[in-house]
Amino acid sequence: MNPARVTAVYFSPTFTSKAGAEAMARAVSPDAASVDLTHVDAPLPPAFGPDELVVLGAPVYAGRLYSGCAERMGRLRGQNTPCIVTVTYGNRAFDDALLELSDLAQAGGFIPFAAAALVGQHTYGAIQVGRPDQTDLASDAGFAKRALARLQADQPVTPVAVPGNRPYRAGGGRGIFRPLTDEAKCIHCGLCARECPQNAIDRQDVSRIDDNACLACFRCIRLCPTGAKNMDAPGYHTFAQEFTQELAARCENQYFL
């Protein structure tokens, strides 16, 4: 089949999962649509049909999907819709996250006939800075074209086998670090509060963060135009330095078709 429509659907606080999913979708169709489920209030798209192709993208949190991401992805609906499932991890391991996303897709009416575990810059430290890079994105596009050829072939479309274990490993929780606010730099633009995936930042006082809601994704730090949002804490710096050294060796993307 030639897909009537191609859509990238992703949860992507720091834009790495977005980059991979869109690279694949646009390699198949330059005018592919995008659906961003990063914000807790993001509206769900209508059900996808059997003549469409969906690329799902999600980050790995301690070897699993973040529970809020899994909940949002779990509400998507297909009608025997072919899909490519992708997870992005910070150069350590993707553990059971890809299997979890594949299982969620199948439960929602999709056929995850292709899958990928992609490396992106880690939220913490200076791990694989700049990834996905142009080499990564070119590889993603090439894989998507091979997946399209599989769809176009006169073969049954069935779920691809991916690594992982059932029951899944423990994981998928929020990180332990909480962003800080430098009041001298803060211009109270409210961007961090508006963009927070969990509505964890008080819109009236952006220095206040709900510990029970914060994902520790550092999206606010990435987006802050003045550098007011930061992690300038000794405990974090020590951890980040050790973690950076531990994960210095480059991992490569893995593709399953």
C-alpha positions in Angstrom: 0.0 0.0 0.0 0.9 3.6 -0.5 -0.2 5.5 2.7 -2.9 8.0 2.0 -1.6 10.1 4.9 1.5 10.1 7.1 1.6 11.5 10.6 4.3 11.8 13.2 2.9 11.6 16.8 5.3 12.2 19.6 5.8 13.1 23.3 9.0 15.1 23.2 9.9 17.5 26.1 13.4 18.3 24.7 12.6 17.7 21.1 14.8 14.6 20.4 11.9 12.2 19.9 10.2 14.8 17.8 13.3 15.0 15.5 13.5 11.3 14.9 9.7 10.8 14.4 9.4 13.7 12.0 12.6 12.7 10.0 11.0 9.4 9.3 7.5 10.7 8.6 8.8 13.3 6.1 11.1 10.8 4.4 8.0 9.0 3.4 5.9 12.1 2.7 7.3 15.6 2.7 4.0 17.0 3.7 3.5 14.6 6.7 1.5 16.0 9.6 2.7 16.2 13.2 0.8 15.7 16.4 2.5 16.9 19.6 1.3 15.1 22.8 4.0 16.6 25.0 1.6 18.8 27.0 -0.8 17.2 29.4 -3.7 19.1 27.8 -2.8 18.3 24.2 -5.9 17.2 22.2 -5.9 13.7 20.8 -6.2 13.3 17.0 -9.1 11.4 15.5 -8.7 7.6 15.0 -6.3 6.7 12.2 -7.4 4.6 9.3 -6.0 1.4 7.7 -4.7 3.3 4.7 -2.5 5.7 6.8 1.0 5.4 8.3 1.8 6.7 11.8 5.3 7.2 13.3 5.2 7.2 17.1 8.0 8.8 19.0 8.7 8.8 22.8 11.6 9.2 25.2 13.0 6.5 27.5 12.8 7.2 31.3 14.9 4.7 33.3 14.3 2.0 30.8 10.5 2.5 30.3 8.1 5.0 28.9 7.3 7.9 31.3 3.9 6.9 32.8 2.3 10.1 31.6 3.5 9.5 28.1 2.3 6.0 28.1 -1.1 7.2 29.2 -1.3 9.7 26.4 0.0 7.2 23.8 -2.4 4.6 25.1 -5.4 6.8 24.2 -4.5 6.9 20.5 -6.7 4.8 18.2 -6.0 3.1 14.9 -7.9 0.7 12.7 -5.3 -1.8 11.7 -3.1 1.2 11.0 0.5 0.5 10.1 2.9 2.3 12.3 6.6 2.7 13.1 7.4 2.9 16.8 10.4 4.8 18.0 11.9 5.5 21.4 14.8 7.9 22.1 17.3 7.2 24.8 20.2 9.1 26.3 23.0 6.7 25.2 22.6 4.2 28.1 20.0 1.6 27.1 16.4 1.5 26.0 15.6 -1.6 28.0 11.8 -2.4 27.8 10.6 1.0 26.5 10.4 -0.1 22.8 8.5 -3.2 23.6 6.2 -1.2 25.9 5.4 1.3 23.1 4.9 -1.6 20.6 2.5 -3.2 23.0 0.6 0.0 23.5 0.3 0.5 19.8 -1.1 -2.9 19.2 -3.6 -2.5 22.0 -4.8 0.8 20.3 -5.4 -0.8 17.0 -2.1 -0.2 15.3 0.3 -2.6 13.6 3.9 -1.7 14.6 5.6 -3.4 11.6 8.8 -1.4 12.1 10.6 0.0 15.1 13.7 1.9 16.1 15.7 2.8 19.2 17.3 6.1 18.6 20.0 8.0 20.6 19.5 11.6 21.6 21.2 14.0 23.8 20.7 13.0 27.4 18.7 15.4 29.6 21.4 15.4 32.2 25.1 16.2 31.9 26.8 16.6 28.5 26.0 13.2 27.0 25.9 12.9 23.2 25.4 16.6 22.8 23.8 17.6 19.5 22.2 14.2 18.8 20.3 13.3 16.9 22.8 14.8 14.4 22.6 14.9 10.7 24.0 11.4 10.4 21.3 10.1 12.8 18.5 11.9 10.9 19.8 10.6 7.5 19.8 7.1 8.9 16.3 7.6 10.2 15.1 8.7 6.8 16.7 5.8 5.1 15.1 3.4 7.5 11.7 5.0 6.9 12.1 4.5 3.2 12.9 0.8 3.7 9.8 0.5 5.9 7.7 2.1 3.1 9.1 -0.4 0.6 7.9 -3.1 3.0 4.4 -1.6 3.0 4.4 -1.4 -0.7 5.4 -5.0 -1.2 2.8 -7.7 -1.6 3.4 -9.1 1.9 1.3 -9.3 5.1 1.9 -6.4 7.5 2.6 -7.9 10.9 4.2 -6.6 14.1 8.0 -6.7 14.1 9.8 -8.4 17.0 11.6 -6.0 19.3 13.9 -6.5 22.3 12.4 -6.4 25.8 11.0 -8.3 28.7 7.6 -9.0 30.1 6.9 -8.1 32.8 8.6 -4.8 32.1 11.4 -3.6 34.3 10.6 -1.0 36.9 11.0 2.5 35.6 9.0 5.3 33.8 9.0 7.6 36.8 9.9 11.2 37.1 13.5 12.3 37.7 14.8 13.4 41.0 16.1 16.8 40.0 14.1 20.0 40.1 15.0 23.1 38.0 16.0 26.3 39.9 15.2 29.9 39.0 17.7 32.8 39.1 15.4 35.7 40.0 18.0 38.2 38.8 17.7 36.8 35.2 14.0 35.9 35.2 11.9 38.3 33.0 8.7 36.7 34.0 7.7 35.9 30.4 5.9 32.8 31.5 7.3 30.7 28.7 8.5 27.9 31.1 5.0 27.6 32.7 3.2 27.6 29.4 5.5 24.9 27.9 5.8 22.6 30.9 4.5 19.2 29.9 2.9 18.6 33.4 1.7 22.1 34.3 4.1 21.9 37.2 5.3 25.6 37.1 3.1 28.2 38.8 2.0 30.7 36.2 1.8 33.5 38.7 5.2 32.7 40.3 7.4 30.7 38.0 10.0 30.1 40.7 7.4 27.7 42.3 7.5 24.2 40.9 5.2 21.4 42.0 7.5 18.6 43.1 4.8 16.0 42.6 4.1 17.0 39.0 7.6 18.0 37.7 9.0 15.5 35.2 12.6 16.7 35.6 12.7 16.8 31.8 14.5 20.2 31.8 12.3 21.5 29.0 12.0 24.8 30.9 15.8 25.1 31.0 16.2 24.4 27.3 13.6 27.0 26.4 14.3 29.8 28.9 15.5 32.9 26.8 17.6 34.4 29.6 19.1 31.3 31.3 17.0 32.0 34.5 15.9 28.4 34.7 18.9 26.3 35.6 20.3 23.3 37.5 23.2 25.2 39.2 23.3 23.0 42.2 26.4 21.2 43.5 24.6 17.8 43.9 23.4 17.9 40.3 26.8 19.0 38.9 28.6 16.1 40.7 26.1 13.6 39.4 26.1 15.0 35.9 29.9 14.9 35.7 30.1 11.3 36.7 27.2 10.3 34.5 28.8 12.1 31.5 32.0 10.1 32.0 30.0 6.8 32.4 28.2 7.3 29.1 30.9 8.9 27.0 31.1 6.0 24.4 28.8 6.6 21.5 25.9 4.2 21.0 24.3 3.8 17.6 20.7 3.7 16.6 19.1 0.3 16.2 16.4 -0.4 13.6 14.0 -3.3 13.4 12.1 -4.3 10.3 
